[in-house]
Amino acid sequence: MADWSYIPQVLVSGLGIGCVYGLIGIGFCVIYNASGIVNFAQGAFVMLGGMITQTLFSRHGLPLPVAALVAVAAVAALGVAIERIVVRPLWNRKATMFVMILATLAAQIVIERLTLIAVGDQPKTLPVFTDLPPLMIGSVAIGTQFLWIVGGSLAIVALLAAFFALTRTGKAMRACSINREAAALQGIPVSRMLALAFALSAALGAIAGILITPTQYTAFNVGVPFAISGFIAAIVGGFGRPFGAFLGGLLLGLMQALAIVVFGAGLKTVAALSVLLLFLFIRPSGILGAAK
């Protein structure tokens, strides 16, 4: 029987992981809007963000902020490489969505195997960014890493909103999401926007991985669960709607946290899939409606 006294603490934890799911979901939306592609290598970007940061920090002695910046840049570069090597040839040949999904899944598997060879299969973690006592609100303990996750996620969402609304590049990416052919006729370099979308999506995944790794371990095989959760968040929010994906991530995180209390940790994934099925039946367009 569930101990309901833990619910406030559980909801705090659910909001933290939900922010991470939301960032991953936004990564899905950025690529989908620019190209119509669903990139299932997104989970690998999350794994690599935490893994590269941990390796540079622990093995090579880089300060944590420097290691994190290098990791984000390296993963963004990997995102561009995947777009150029894996996605672009298929995109130019007008491959089907199914083929694109298989290609990105293959990229995910290759990255996992290479990571296993490079760093081994032992779980790894990072120290918290700010080593201070938790903030107590009644009986609820709010750790400083939770504040980093929530604050960082909200800042990224705000910066992305400003980027897409105020900058020429952001407006060009939005134009590509509306109609790629018309955008090309207006002189927008659609192929360059696709590469930028992969770089931005990979960077978002890496940041999500860096933020969450101090609260749970990272390993070569954590990418797929994160990718599935981010994909569900994107669908629940309305596929193609970045802010909707963030809201979907928050909802998914809360539902998973509650499911752990009520049913046990073994049914966390069942809760996530139940949220997905519920929205597919009741509101298939998602919270904000799918992008056209």
Phi, psi and omega in degrees: 000137185289143175266101188287351178292340180273358187302312180301318178295322180294320180296323176298314178298320179296323177294322180297308180292331178295324176298320179294315176302321180297318178297319178295318178298321177298322177301318175301316184293321182300313180290318181298318181294325183280334190222345187079013183260138172261113187262103180273008169275003183300324179295328178295325178296321178296312180300315183292327178303310178289321185291314180295318178300314181297319181294314180293325181285313186277317185272325188250358172073019177288145173302147185304315179299320179294316179300320180294317179296318178297319180297315180298316179296318181295319180290322176299319177296322177297321177301317177296320180297318178297320179297317183288318189272320187260309190277315187303313179301320179291321180296317180295330179270008178055047177294155181287164178300322180299317179295319179299317180297316178298321181295317180289327174295320177297319177298319177301314182295317179299315180298318178300314182295317179296322178295319177300317180294322186284318188238356179088183185255006182282135178298149181225155179217174179239155172289156176297150184292324180231113185271079179233158177299150180295152175279125182261124173239098188065236179265004184263125178261122180250108182289156180294330179293327174299319179295322176297317181296310183292312181297316179296318180296314180296322178296318179295318178299317180295318179295321178295318178300317178294321180299312183287334184268332192245336185263154179296319180296317178298319178294325178295320178294322177295321178297320178296324180291330181281311181201104184295321181295314179296321178298319178296322179294335178274004177091009179281127179286092187298319181296324178292323177295325178295316178298319179295322178298319179293320178296315181294317179297318179296318178298319178298316178298317180297317179299317178301317179295321180293319181294322187272338186299325177295342181261345176205161185288161168241153178205171185298336188252017181273352186295317184297312177301320177294320180297317179297315181295318178295321178296317177297318178300319180295319179292315181298322181284343185109099193302127183099354179256101184303313180294324176298322178297322179294317176297320178298323177296318178299315179298317181296317179299317179295316181295320178295319180297317178294322180296325179297319180291316187279317188247344184106158185297334182296340183255016179299315180293323177300320178297318180298314180292329177294319176299317179299311182297321180300315180290325178296326179279315188270315182220078184298339179278355178087180185300311182258001183087138182292145177293142180277000000 
